[in-house]
Each structure stands twice: as structure tokens, then as C-alpha cells.
Amino acid sequence: MTISLLNVGGKVLEKLLIDRINHHVFSNSLLNKNQYGFLPQRSTIDAALAAKGFVWENLQQKVCVILVSFDVIGAFDAVWW
């Protein structure tokens, strides 16, 4: 659910545009298969499970795996707005 400061006509137009853009993007496969954010039924949990599966498969094949991760919780807490 989104909060919009548009009038009813603007909200309807916004919804139509978003639906049309999504239809075009999904029907033409314009997104990378590794895109997880801002997609329906693809969450950060799915991204974590994909990373786990990648690491597990490579470790089973005795391949060296290096995983770099960073946490951005609170990254904007000190930014002067």
C-alpha cells in the first residue's frame, strides 16, 4: 500500500502507469533474474536463500567461495536532512 498526495484522478493515472510499466517490464523480461527488491513475491529472504544455495553448491564441488556482505541498518541516521 502506498500513500499518495495526488487527487483521485492522479491516483488512477498513477496506478494505470505503474501497471502498464510493470506489464512491459515483466512481459519482455527486462529485469535481471537476480533482482529481488521491489518485486512481487521476491523478498530479501529469497535473496538470502539464493546466496546460501550458491555457497552450498560451490562448497559441495570443493570450490573456494568468498562472500562479502555489509549491513546498512542506520546508515542514514547521522545524515543531515
PDB file with SEQRES, HELIX, SHEET and CRYST1 records, atoms N, CA, C and O in Angstrom:
SEQRES   1 A   81  MET THR ILE SER LEU LEU ASN VAL GLY GLY LYS VAL LEU          
SEQRES   2 A   81  GLU LYS LEU LEU ILE ASP ARG ILE ASN HIS HIS VAL PHE          
SEQRES   3 A   81  SER ASN SER LEU LEU ASN LYS ASN GLN TYR GLY PHE LEU          
SEQRES   4 A   81  PRO GLN ARG SER THR ILE ASP ALA ALA LEU ALA ALA LYS          
SEQRES   5 A   81  GLY PHE VAL TRP GLU ASN LEU GLN GLN LYS VAL CYS VAL          
SEQRES   6 A   81  ILE LEU VAL SER PHE ASP VAL ILE GLY ALA PHE ASP ALA          
SEQRES   7 A   81  VAL TRP TRP                                                  
HELIX    1 AA1 VAL A    8  SER A   27  1                                  20    
HELIX    2 AA2 THR A   44  GLN A   60  1                                  17    
CRYST1    1.000    1.000    1.000  90.00  90.00  90.00 P 1           1          
ATOM      1  N   MET A   1       0.838  -1.165   0.000  1.00  0.00           N  
ATOM      2  CA  MET A   1       0.000   0.000   0.000  1.00  0.00           C  
ATOM      3  C   MET A   1       0.888   1.235   0.000  1.00  0.00           C  
ATOM      4  O   MET A   1       1.858   1.309   0.755  1.00  0.00           O  
ATOM      5  N   THR A   2       0.565   2.183  -0.827  1.00  0.00           N  
ATOM      6  CA  THR A   2       1.340   3.412  -0.888  1.00  0.00           C  
ATOM      7  C   THR A   2       0.474   4.596  -0.481  1.00  0.00           C  
ATOM      8  O   THR A   2      -0.747   4.584  -0.637  1.00  0.00           O  
ATOM      9  N   ILE A   3       1.131   5.602   0.036  1.00  0.00           N  
ATOM     10  CA  ILE A   3       0.450   6.838   0.376  1.00  0.00           C  
ATOM     11  C   ILE A   3       0.752   7.833  -0.726  1.00  0.00           C  
ATOM     12  O   ILE A   3       1.914   8.066  -1.061  1.00  0.00           O  
ATOM     13  N   SER A   4      -0.274   8.409  -1.279  1.00  0.00           N  
ATOM     14  CA  SER A   4      -0.109   9.342  -2.382  1.00  0.00           C  
ATOM     15  C   SER A   4      -0.813  10.645  -2.054  1.00  0.00           C  
ATOM     16  O   SER A   4      -1.924  10.641  -1.526  1.00  0.00           O  
ATOM     17  N   LEU A   5      -0.169  11.756  -2.367  1.00  0.00           N  
ATOM     18  CA  LEU A   5      -0.762  13.063  -2.114  1.00  0.00           C  
ATOM     19  C   LEU A   5      -1.442  13.628  -3.355  1.00  0.00           C  
ATOM     20  O   LEU A   5      -1.629  14.840  -3.468  1.00  0.00           O  
ATOM     21  N   LEU A   6      -1.811  12.756  -4.281  1.00  0.00           N  
ATOM     22  CA  LEU A   6      -2.492  13.172  -5.502  1.00  0.00           C  
ATOM     23  C   LEU A   6      -4.000  13.132  -5.309  1.00  0.00           C  
ATOM     24  O   LEU A   6      -4.500  12.472  -4.398  1.00  0.00           O  
ATOM     25  N   ASN A   7      -4.717  13.837  -6.164  1.00  0.00           N  
ATOM     26  CA  ASN A   7      -6.170  13.729  -6.139  1.00  0.00           C  
ATOM     27  C   ASN A   7      -6.575  12.394  -6.759  1.00  0.00           C  
ATOM     28  O   ASN A   7      -5.716  11.647  -7.225  1.00  0.00           O  
ATOM     29  N   VAL A   8      -7.850  12.091  -6.772  1.00  0.00           N  
ATOM     30  CA  VAL A   8      -8.333  10.786  -7.244  1.00  0.00           C  
ATOM     31  C   VAL A   8      -7.920  10.529  -8.696  1.00  0.00           C  
ATOM     32  O   VAL A   8      -7.480   9.428  -9.026  1.00  0.00           O  
ATOM     33  N   GLY A   9      -8.060  11.537  -9.563  1.00  0.00           N  
ATOM     34  CA  GLY A   9      -7.665  11.358 -10.964  1.00  0.00           C  
ATOM     35  C   GLY A   9      -6.186  11.062 -11.100  1.00  0.00           C  
ATOM     36  O   GLY A   9      -5.787  10.223 -11.909  1.00  0.00           O  
ATOM     37  N   GLY A  10      -5.373  11.744 -10.315  1.00  0.00           N  
ATOM     38  CA  GLY A  10      -3.931  11.493 -10.346  1.00  0.00           C  
ATOM     39  C   GLY A  10      -3.576  10.108  -9.849  1.00  0.00           C  
ATOM     40  O   GLY A  10      -2.674   9.463 -10.383  1.00  0.00           O  
ATOM     41  N   LYS A  11      -4.288   9.644  -8.819  1.00  0.00           N  
ATOM     42  CA  LYS A  11      -4.044   8.296  -8.287  1.00  0.00           C  
ATOM     43  C   LYS A  11      -4.410   7.226  -9.316  1.00  0.00           C  
ATOM     44  O   LYS A  11      -3.699   6.233  -9.473  1.00  0.00           O  
ATOM     45  N   VAL A  12      -5.515   7.439 -10.007  1.00  0.00           N  
ATOM     46  CA  VAL A  12      -5.932   6.478 -11.039  1.00  0.00           C  
ATOM     47  C   VAL A  12      -4.898   6.443 -12.159  1.00  0.00           C  
ATOM     48  O   VAL A  12      -4.504   5.367 -12.609  1.00  0.00           O  
ATOM     49  N   LEU A  13      -4.459   7.612 -12.610  1.00  0.00           N  
ATOM     50  CA  LEU A  13      -3.441   7.666 -13.660  1.00  0.00           C  
ATOM     51  C   LEU A  13      -2.141   7.026 -13.207  1.00  0.00           C  
ATOM     52  O   LEU A  13      -1.505   6.302 -13.974  1.00  0.00           O  
ATOM     53  N   GLU A  14      -1.736   7.288 -11.960  1.00  0.00           N  
ATOM     54  CA  GLU A  14      -0.514   6.685 -11.416  1.00  0.00           C  
ATOM     55  C   GLU A  14      -0.619   5.164 -11.413  1.00  0.00           C  
ATOM     56  O   GLU A  14       0.321   4.477 -11.813  1.00  0.00           O  
ATOM     57  N   LYS A  15      -1.750   4.638 -10.967  1.00  0.00           N  
ATOM     58  CA  LYS A  15      -1.960   3.181 -10.927  1.00  0.00           C  
ATOM     59  C   LYS A  15      -1.925   2.593 -12.332  1.00  0.00           C  
ATOM     60  O   LYS A  15      -1.327   1.536 -12.539  1.00  0.00           O  
ATOM     61  N   LEU A  16      -2.549   3.251 -13.293  1.00  0.00           N  
ATOM     62  CA  LEU A  16      -2.526   2.765 -14.674  1.00  0.00           C  
ATOM     63  C   LEU A  16      -1.108   2.753 -15.240  1.00  0.00           C  
ATOM     64  O   LEU A  16      -0.707   1.796 -15.903  1.00  0.00           O  
ATOM     65  N   LEU A  17      -0.351   3.817 -14.976  1.00  0.00           N  
ATOM     66  CA  LEU A  17       1.025   3.880 -15.474  1.00  0.00           C  
ATOM     67  C   LEU A  17       1.900   2.804 -14.837  1.00  0.00           C  
ATOM     68  O   LEU A  17       2.682   2.144 -15.522  1.00  0.00           O  
ATOM     69  N   ILE A  18       1.763   2.633 -13.532  1.00  0.00           N  
ATOM     70  CA  ILE A  18       2.561   1.612 -12.842  1.00  0.00           C  
ATOM     71  C   ILE A  18       2.225   0.230 -13.381  1.00  0.00           C  
ATOM     72  O   ILE A  18       3.125  -0.569 -13.639  1.00  0.00           O  
ATOM     73  N   ASP A  19       0.940  -0.061 -13.554  1.00  0.00           N  
ATOM     74  CA  ASP A  19       0.537  -1.370 -14.087  1.00  0.00           C  
ATOM     75  C   ASP A  19       1.077  -1.572 -15.504  1.00  0.00           C  
ATOM     76  O   ASP A  19       1.545  -2.661 -15.838  1.00  0.00           O  
ATOM     77  N   ARG A  20       1.019  -0.546 -16.327  1.00  0.00           N  
ATOM     78  CA  ARG A  20       1.486  -0.658 -17.716  1.00  0.00           C  
ATOM     79  C   ARG A  20       2.997  -0.856 -17.772  1.00  0.00           C  
ATOM     80  O   ARG A  20       3.493  -1.677 -18.544  1.00  0.00           O  
ATOM     81  N   ILE A  21       3.724  -0.101 -16.951  1.00  0.00           N  
ATOM     82  CA  ILE A  21       5.189  -0.256 -16.906  1.00  0.00           C  
ATOM     83  C   ILE A  21       5.558  -1.645 -16.418  1.00  0.00           C  
ATOM     84  O   ILE A  21       6.427  -2.293 -17.001  1.00  0.00           O  
ATOM     85  N   ASN A  22       4.908  -2.115 -15.352  1.00  0.00           N  
ATOM     86  CA  ASN A  22       5.185  -3.464 -14.849  1.00  0.00           C  
ATOM     87  C   ASN A  22       4.877  -4.521 -15.896  1.00  0.00           C  
ATOM     88  O   ASN A  22       5.648  -5.466 -16.066  1.00  0.00           O  
ATOM     89  N   HIS A  23       3.777  -4.377 -16.591  1.00  0.00           N  
ATOM     90  CA  HIS A  23       3.430  -5.338 -17.643  1.00  0.00           C  
ATOM     91  C   HIS A  23       4.525  -5.375 -18.717  1.00  0.00           C  
ATOM     92  O   HIS A  23       4.948  -6.452 -19.135  1.00  0.00           O  
ATOM     93  N   HIS A  24       4.976  -4.216 -19.155  1.00  0.00           N  
ATOM     94  CA  HIS A  24       6.014  -4.144 -20.182  1.00  0.00           C  
ATOM     95  C   HIS A  24       7.322  -4.771 -19.693  1.00  0.00           C  
ATOM     96  O   HIS A  24       7.956  -5.539 -20.416  1.00  0.00           O  
ATOM     97  N   VAL A  25       7.717  -4.443 -18.479  1.00  0.00           N  
ATOM     98  CA  VAL A  25       8.981  -4.948 -17.934  1.00  0.00           C  
ATOM     99  C   VAL A  25       8.938  -6.464 -17.773  1.00  0.00           C  
ATOM    100  O   VAL A  25       9.887  -7.152 -18.150  1.00  0.00           O  
ATOM    101  N   PHE A  26       7.848  -6.991 -17.218  1.00  0.00           N  
ATOM    102  CA  PHE A  26       7.762  -8.423 -16.973  1.00  0.00           C  
ATOM    103  C   PHE A  26       7.533  -9.224 -18.254  1.00  0.00           C  
ATOM    104  O   PHE A  26       8.090 -10.311 -18.406  1.00  0.00           O  
ATOM    105  N   SER A  27       6.724  -8.705 -19.173  1.00  0.00           N  
ATOM    106  CA  SER A  27       6.440  -9.462 -20.392  1.00  0.00           C  
ATOM    107  C   SER A  27       7.637  -9.493 -21.342  1.00  0.00           C  
ATOM    108  O   SER A  27       7.738 -10.401 -22.166  1.00  0.00           O  
ATOM    109  N   ASN A  28       8.538  -8.525 -21.244  1.00  0.00           N  
ATOM    110  CA  ASN A  28       9.720  -8.507 -22.100  1.00  0.00           C  
ATOM    111  C   ASN A  28      10.986  -8.955 -21.376  1.00  0.00           C  
ATOM    112  O   ASN A  28      12.088  -8.821 -21.907  1.00  0.00           O  
ATOM    113  N   SER A  29      10.830  -9.482 -20.175  1.00  0.00           N  
ATOM    114  CA  SER A  29      11.959  -9.983 -19.362  1.00  0.00           C  
ATOM    115  C   SER A  29      13.103  -8.969 -19.309  1.00  0.00           C  
ATOM    116  O   SER A  29      14.246  -9.293 -19.634  1.00  0.00           O  
ATOM    117  N   LEU A  30      12.792  -7.759 -18.903  1.00  0.00           N  
ATOM    118  CA  LEU A  30      13.791  -6.697 -18.866  1.00  0.00           C  
ATOM    119  C   LEU A  30      14.541  -6.615 -17.537  1.00  0.00           C  
ATOM    120  O   LEU A  30      15.490  -5.842 -17.405  1.00  0.00           O  
ATOM    121  N   LEU A  31      14.120  -7.404 -16.562  1.00  0.00           N  
ATOM    122  CA  LEU A  31      14.801  -7.401 -15.274  1.00  0.00           C  
ATOM    123  C   LEU A  31      15.783  -8.558 -15.186  1.00  0.00           C  
ATOM    124  O   LEU A  31      15.563  -9.630 -15.749  1.00  0.00           O  
ATOM    125  N   ASN A  32      16.854  -8.321 -14.477  1.00  0.00           N  
ATOM    126  CA  ASN A  32      17.831  -9.373 -14.219  1.00  0.00           C  
ATOM    127  C   ASN A  32      17.195 -10.409 -13.299  1.00  0.00           C  
ATOM    128  O   ASN A  32      16.415 -10.056 -12.414  1.00  0.00           O  
ATOM    129  N   LYS A  33      17.522 -11.677 -13.498  1.00  0.00           N  
ATOM    130  CA  LYS A  33      16.947 -12.734 -12.664  1.00  0.00           C  
ATOM    131  C   LYS A  33      17.408 -12.627 -11.219  1.00  0.00           C  
ATOM    132  O   LYS A  33      16.801 -13.234 -10.337  1.00  0.00           O  
ATOM    133  N   ASN A  34      18.465 -11.872 -10.957  1.00  0.00           N  
ATOM    134  CA  ASN A  34      18.967 -11.687  -9.602  1.00  0.00           C  
ATOM    135  C   ASN A  34      18.362 -10.474  -8.910  1.00  0.00           C  
ATOM    136  O   ASN A  34      18.784 -10.119  -7.810  1.00  0.00           O  
ATOM    137  N   GLN A  35      17.385  -9.836  -9.533  1.00  0.00           N  
ATOM    138  CA  GLN A  35      16.712  -8.687  -8.920  1.00  0.00           C  
ATOM    139  C   GLN A  35      15.721  -9.202  -7.884  1.00  0.00           C  
ATOM    140  O   GLN A  35      14.831  -9.985  -8.215  1.00  0.00           O  
ATOM    141  N   TYR A  36      15.866  -8.773  -6.640  1.00  0.00           N  
ATOM    142  CA  TYR A  36      14.968  -9.228  -5.586  1.00  0.00           C  
ATOM    143  C   TYR A  36      14.141  -8.100  -4.987  1.00  0.00           C  
ATOM    144  O   TYR A  36      12.999  -8.330  -4.590  1.00  0.00           O  
ATOM    145  N   GLY A  37      14.675  -6.906  -4.910  1.00  0.00           N  
ATOM    146  CA  GLY A  37      13.948  -5.814  -4.292  1.00  0.00           C  
ATOM    147  C   GLY A  37      12.884  -5.237  -5.201  1.00  0.00           C  
ATOM    148  O   GLY A  37      13.041  -5.220  -6.422  1.00  0.00           O  
ATOM    149  N   PHE A  38      11.810  -4.768  -4.610  1.00  0.00           N  
ATOM    150  CA  PHE A  38      10.728  -4.072  -5.307  1.00  0.00           C  
ATOM    151  C   PHE A  38       9.999  -4.940  -6.324  1.00  0.00           C  
ATOM    152  O   PHE A  38       9.468  -4.430  -7.311  1.00  0.00           O  
ATOM    153  N   LEU A  39       9.972  -6.235  -6.091  1.00  0.00           N  
ATOM    154  CA  LEU A  39       9.246  -7.143  -6.974  1.00  0.00           C  
ATOM    155  C   LEU A  39       8.243  -7.951  -6.170  1.00  0.00           C  
ATOM    156  O   LEU A  39       8.505  -8.288  -5.016  1.00  0.00           O  
ATOM    157  N   PRO A  40       7.101  -8.266  -6.763  1.00  0.00           N  
ATOM    158  CA  PRO A  40       6.145  -9.110  -6.033  1.00  0.00           C  
ATOM    159  C   PRO A  40       6.681 -10.531  -5.872  1.00  0.00           C  
ATOM    160  O   PRO A  40       7.289 -11.084  -6.788  1.00  0.00           O  
ATOM    161  N   GLN A  41       6.451 -11.101  -4.720  1.00  0.00           N  
ATOM    162  CA  GLN A  41       6.872 -12.465  -4.374  1.00  0.00           C  
ATOM    163  C   GLN A  41       8.396 -12.678  -4.452  1.00  0.00           C  
ATOM    164  O   GLN A  41       8.840 -13.808  -4.655  1.00  0.00           O  
ATOM    165  N   ARG A  42       9.190 -11.632  -4.296  1.00  0.00           N  
ATOM    166  CA  ARG A  42      10.653 -11.777  -4.253  1.00  0.00           C  
ATOM    167  C   ARG A  42      11.161 -10.875  -3.149  1.00  0.00           C  
ATOM    168  O   ARG A  42      11.219  -9.656  -3.312  1.00  0.00           O  
ATOM    169  N   SER A  43      11.527 -11.465  -2.031  1.00  0.00           N  
ATOM    170  CA  SER A  43      11.900 -10.686  -0.863  1.00  0.00           C  
ATOM    171  C   SER A  43      13.378 -10.854  -0.537  1.00  0.00           C  
ATOM    172  O   SER A  43      14.109 -11.559  -1.233  1.00  0.00           O  
ATOM    173  N   THR A  44      13.797 -10.200   0.526  1.00  0.00           N  
ATOM    174  CA  THR A  44      15.174 -10.333   0.978  1.00  0.00           C  
ATOM    175  C   THR A  44      15.446 -11.754   1.463  1.00  0.00           C  
ATOM    176  O   THR A  44      16.580 -12.229   1.402  1.00  0.00           O  
ATOM    177  N   ILE A  45      14.418 -12.421   1.938  1.00  0.00           N  
ATOM    178  CA  ILE A  45      14.585 -13.819   2.356  1.00  0.00           C  
ATOM    179  C   ILE A  45      14.926 -14.676   1.145  1.00  0.00           C  
ATOM    180  O   ILE A  45      15.773 -15.565   1.237  1.00  0.00           O  
ATOM    181  N   ASP A  46      14.281 -14.423   0.012  1.00  0.00           N  
ATOM    182  CA  ASP A  46      14.601 -15.150  -1.221  1.00  0.00           C  
ATOM    183  C   ASP A  46      16.042 -14.896  -1.644  1.00  0.00           C  
ATOM    184  O   ASP A  46      16.729 -15.811  -2.100  1.00  0.00           O  
ATOM    185  N   ALA A  47      16.506 -13.645  -1.493  1.00  0.00           N  
ATOM    186  CA  ALA A  47      17.897 -13.305  -1.839  1.00  0.00           C  
ATOM    187  C   ALA A  47      18.867 -14.048  -0.931  1.00  0.00           C  
ATOM    188  O   ALA A  47      19.880 -14.569  -1.398  1.00  0.00           O  
ATOM    189  N   ALA A  48      18.564 -14.100   0.356  1.00  0.00           N  
ATOM    190  CA  ALA A  48      19.430 -14.811   1.300  1.00  0.00           C  
ATOM    191  C   ALA A  48      19.461 -16.311   0.993  1.00  0.00           C  
ATOM    192  O   ALA A  48      20.518 -16.938   1.059  1.00  0.00           O  
ATOM    193  N   LEU A  49      18.313 -16.876   0.661  1.00  0.00           N  
ATOM    194  CA  LEU A  49      18.273 -18.304   0.315  1.00  0.00           C  
ATOM    195  C   LEU A  49      19.026 -18.589  -0.983  1.00  0.00           C  
ATOM    196  O   LEU A  49      19.665 -19.634  -1.106  1.00  0.00           O  
ATOM    197  N   ALA A  50      18.961 -17.676  -1.949  1.00  0.00           N  
ATOM    198  CA  ALA A  50      19.719 -17.847  -3.193  1.00  0.00           C  
ATOM    199  C   ALA A  50      21.213 -17.797  -2.920  1.00  0.00           C  
ATOM    200  O   ALA A  50      21.972 -18.589  -3.478  1.00  0.00           O  
ATOM    201  N   ALA A  51      21.641 -16.876  -2.067  1.00  0.00           N  
ATOM    202  CA  ALA A  51      23.065 -16.793  -1.712  1.00  0.00           C  
ATOM    203  C   ALA A  51      23.513 -18.054  -0.985  1.00  0.00           C  
ATOM    204  O   ALA A  51      24.593 -18.579  -1.254  1.00  0.00           O  
ATOM    205  N   LYS A  52      22.686 -18.539  -0.066  1.00  0.00           N  
ATOM    206  CA  LYS A  52      23.007 -19.767   0.659  1.00  0.00           C  
ATOM    207  C   LYS A  52      23.129 -20.946  -0.303  1.00  0.00           C  
ATOM    208  O   LYS A  52      24.054 -21.750  -0.195  1.00  0.00           O  
ATOM    209  N   GLY A  53      22.190 -21.043  -1.246  1.00  0.00           N  
ATOM    210  CA  GLY A  53      22.231 -22.129  -2.223  1.00  0.00           C  
ATOM    211  C   GLY A  53      23.477 -22.061  -3.099  1.00  0.00           C  
ATOM    212  O   GLY A  53      24.088 -23.087  -3.399  1.00  0.00           O  
ATOM    213  N   PHE A  54      23.853 -20.844  -3.509  1.00  0.00           N  
ATOM    214  CA  PHE A  54      25.062 -20.664  -4.324  1.00  0.00           C  
ATOM    215  C   PHE A  54      26.296 -21.122  -3.560  1.00  0.00           C  
ATOM    216  O   PHE A  54      27.131 -21.850  -4.096  1.00  0.00           O  
ATOM    217  N   VAL A  55      26.409 -20.692  -2.304  1.00  0.00           N  
ATOM    218  CA  VAL A  55      27.562 -21.080  -1.480  1.00  0.00           C  
ATOM    219  C   VAL A  55      27.570 -22.593  -1.266  1.00  0.00           C  
ATOM    220  O   VAL A  55      28.612 -23.235  -1.401  1.00  0.00           O  
ATOM    221  N   TRP A  56      26.431 -23.153  -0.939  1.00  0.00           N  
ATOM    222  CA  TRP A  56      26.332 -24.593  -0.678  1.00  0.00           C  
ATOM    223  C   TRP A  56      26.740 -25.418  -1.902  1.00  0.00           C  
ATOM    224  O   TRP A  56      27.506 -26.373  -1.778  1.00  0.00           O  
ATOM    225  N   GLU A  57      26.233 -25.055  -3.077  1.00  0.00           N  
ATOM    226  CA  GLU A  57      26.574 -25.792  -4.294  1.00  0.00           C  
ATOM    227  C   GLU A  57      28.076 -25.752  -4.578  1.00  0.00           C  
ATOM    228  O   GLU A  57      28.670 -26.770  -4.934  1.00  0.00           O  
ATOM    229  N   ASN A  58      28.685 -24.587  -4.423  1.00  0.00           N  
ATOM    230  CA  ASN A  58      30.109 -24.466  -4.699  1.00  0.00           C  
ATOM    231  C   ASN A  58      30.956 -25.164  -3.648  1.00  0.00           C  
ATOM    232  O   ASN A  58      32.006 -25.715  -3.977  1.00  0.00           O  
ATOM    233  N   LEU A  59      30.530 -25.155  -2.403  1.00  0.00           N  
ATOM    234  CA  LEU A  59      31.274 -25.884  -1.376  1.00  0.00           C  
ATOM    235  C   LEU A  59      31.183 -27.389  -1.595  1.00  0.00           C  
ATOM    236  O   LEU A  59      32.134 -28.113  -1.301  1.00  0.00           O  
ATOM    237  N   GLN A  60      30.054 -27.869  -2.104  1.00  0.00           N  
ATOM    238  CA  GLN A  60      29.909 -29.287  -2.409  1.00  0.00           C  
ATOM    239  C   GLN A  60      30.875 -29.710  -3.517  1.00  0.00           C  
ATOM    240  O   GLN A  60      31.333 -30.852  -3.550  1.00  0.00           O  
ATOM    241  N   GLN A  61      31.180 -28.779  -4.422  1.00  0.00           N  
ATOM    242  CA  GLN A  61      32.115 -29.057  -5.512  1.00  0.00           C  
ATOM    243  C   GLN A  61      33.557 -28.739  -5.120  1.00  0.00           C  
ATOM    244  O   GLN A  61      34.466 -28.803  -5.947  1.00  0.00           O  
ATOM    245  N   LYS A  62      33.752 -28.393  -3.835  1.00  0.00           N  
ATOM    246  CA  LYS A  62      35.072 -28.061  -3.285  1.00  0.00           C  
ATOM    247  C   LYS A  62      35.703 -26.857  -3.989  1.00  0.00           C  
ATOM    248  O   LYS A  62      36.905 -26.829  -4.256  1.00  0.00           O  
ATOM    249  N   VAL A  63      34.868 -25.875  -4.279  1.00  0.00           N  
ATOM    250  CA  VAL A  63      35.315 -24.624  -4.892  1.00  0.00           C  
ATOM    251  C   VAL A  63      35.413 -23.581  -3.787  1.00  0.00           C  
ATOM    252  O   VAL A  63      34.552 -23.505  -2.911  1.00  0.00           O  
ATOM    253  N   CYS A  64      36.465 -22.785  -3.839  1.00  0.00           N  
ATOM    254  CA  CYS A  64      36.639 -21.723  -2.855  1.00  0.00           C  
ATOM    255  C   CYS A  64      35.561 -20.649  -3.063  1.00  0.00           C  
ATOM    256  O   CYS A  64      35.343 -20.186  -4.182  1.00  0.00           O  
ATOM    257  N   VAL A  65      34.900 -20.267  -1.984  1.00  0.00           N  
ATOM    258  CA  VAL A  65      33.835 -19.270  -2.054  1.00  0.00           C  
ATOM    259  C   VAL A  65      34.161 -18.137  -1.082  1.00  0.00           C  
ATOM    260  O   VAL A  65      34.471 -18.372   0.085  1.00  0.00           O  
ATOM    261  N   ILE A  66      34.086 -16.919  -1.581  1.00  0.00           N  
ATOM    262  CA  ILE A  66      34.260 -15.736  -0.732  1.00  0.00           C  
ATOM    263  C   ILE A  66      32.968 -14.940  -0.800  1.00  0.00           C  
ATOM    264  O   ILE A  66      32.484 -14.613  -1.883  1.00  0.00           O  
ATOM    265  N   LEU A  67      32.417 -14.632   0.361  1.00  0.00           N  
ATOM    266  CA  LEU A  67      31.168 -13.885   0.434  1.00  0.00           C  
ATOM    267  C   LEU A  67      31.430 -12.601   1.206  1.00  0.00           C  
ATOM    268  O   LEU A  67      31.886 -12.632   2.349  1.00  0.00           O  
ATOM    269  N   VAL A  68      31.137 -11.478   0.571  1.00  0.00           N  
ATOM    270  CA  VAL A  68      31.290 -10.182   1.215  1.00  0.00           C  
ATOM    271  C   VAL A  68      29.894  -9.615   1.437  1.00  0.00           C  
ATOM    272  O   VAL A  68      29.075  -9.580   0.519  1.00  0.00           O  
ATOM    273  N   SER A  69      29.635  -9.179   2.646  1.00  0.00           N  
ATOM    274  CA  SER A  69      28.338  -8.643   2.990  1.00  0.00           C  
ATOM    275  C   SER A  69      28.512  -7.406   3.854  1.00  0.00           C  
ATOM    276  O   SER A  69      29.485  -7.294   4.600  1.00  0.00           O  
ATOM    277  N   PHE A  70      27.570  -6.480   3.751  1.00  0.00           N  
ATOM    278  CA  PHE A  70      27.607  -5.317   4.631  1.00  0.00           C  
ATOM    279  C   PHE A  70      26.205  -4.985   5.099  1.00  0.00           C  
ATOM    280  O   PHE A  70      25.217  -5.249   4.415  1.00  0.00           O  
ATOM    281  N   ASP A  71      26.148  -4.412   6.257  1.00  0.00           N  
ATOM    282  CA  ASP A  71      24.875  -4.099   6.894  1.00  0.00           C  
ATOM    283  C   ASP A  71      24.679  -2.593   6.878  1.00  0.00           C  
ATOM    284  O   ASP A  71      25.551  -1.853   7.332  1.00  0.00           O  
ATOM    285  N   VAL A  72      23.554  -2.131   6.366  1.00  0.00           N  
ATOM    286  CA  VAL A  72      23.321  -0.693   6.256  1.00  0.00           C  
ATOM    287  C   VAL A  72      22.220  -0.203   7.200  1.00  0.00           C  
ATOM    288  O   VAL A  72      21.654   0.868   6.985  1.00  0.00           O  
ATOM    289  N   ILE A  73      21.921  -0.970   8.227  1.00  0.00           N  
ATOM    290  CA  ILE A  73      20.922  -0.516   9.196  1.00  0.00           C  
ATOM    291  C   ILE A  73      21.443   0.734   9.877  1.00  0.00           C  
ATOM    292  O   ILE A  73      22.558   0.747  10.397  1.00  0.00           O  
ATOM    293  N   GLY A  74      20.659   1.754   9.875  1.00  0.00           N  
ATOM    294  CA  GLY A  74      21.046   3.012  10.499  1.00  0.00           C  
ATOM    295  C   GLY A  74      21.993   3.839   9.675  1.00  0.00           C  
ATOM    296  O   GLY A  74      22.588   4.788  10.185  1.00  0.00           O  
ATOM    297  N   ALA A  75      22.150   3.499   8.394  1.00  0.00           N  
ATOM    298  CA  ALA A  75      23.117   4.203   7.549  1.00  0.00           C  
ATOM    299  C   ALA A  75      22.779   5.674   7.390  1.00  0.00           C  
ATOM    300  O   ALA A  75      23.681   6.494   7.220  1.00  0.00           O  
ATOM    301  N   PHE A  76      21.511   6.025   7.440  1.00  0.00           N  
ATOM    302  CA  PHE A  76      21.107   7.411   7.223  1.00  0.00           C  
ATOM    303  C   PHE A  76      20.726   8.134   8.514  1.00  0.00           C  
ATOM    304  O   PHE A  76      20.198   9.245   8.475  1.00  0.00           O  
ATOM    305  N   ASP A  77      20.997   7.498   9.660  1.00  0.00           N  
ATOM    306  CA  ASP A  77      20.635   8.126  10.919  1.00  0.00           C  
ATOM    307  C   ASP A  77      21.422   9.395  11.209  1.00  0.00           C  
ATOM    308  O   ASP A  77      20.913  10.305  11.864  1.00  0.00           O  
ATOM    309  N   ALA A  78      22.659   9.461  10.727  1.00  0.00           N  
ATOM    310  CA  ALA A  78      23.518  10.620  11.011  1.00  0.00           C  
ATOM    311  C   ALA A  78      23.548  11.636   9.880  1.00  0.00           C  
ATOM    312  O   ALA A  78      24.278  12.624   9.962  1.00  0.00           O  
ATOM    313  N   VAL A  79      22.782  11.416   8.842  1.00  0.00           N  
ATOM    314  CA  VAL A  79      22.764  12.325   7.707  1.00  0.00           C  
ATOM    315  C   VAL A  79      21.951  13.554   8.064  1.00  0.00           C  
ATOM    316  O   VAL A  79      20.859  13.439   8.620  1.00  0.00           O  
ATOM    317  N   TRP A  80      22.480  14.734   7.747  1.00  0.00           N  
ATOM    318  CA  TRP A  80      21.753  15.971   7.978  1.00  0.00           C  
ATOM    319  C   TRP A  80      20.757  16.167   6.840  1.00  0.00           C  
ATOM    320  O   TRP A  80      21.161  16.350   5.691  1.00  0.00           O  
ATOM    321  N   TRP A  81      19.481  16.131   7.138  1.00  0.00           N  
ATOM    322  CA  TRP A  81      18.460  16.276   6.126  1.00  0.00           C  
ATOM    323  C   TRP A  81      18.199  17.729   5.937  1.00  0.00           C  
ATOM    324  O   TRP A  81      17.360  18.104   5.118  1.00  0.00           O  
TER     325      TRP A  81                                                      
END                                                                             
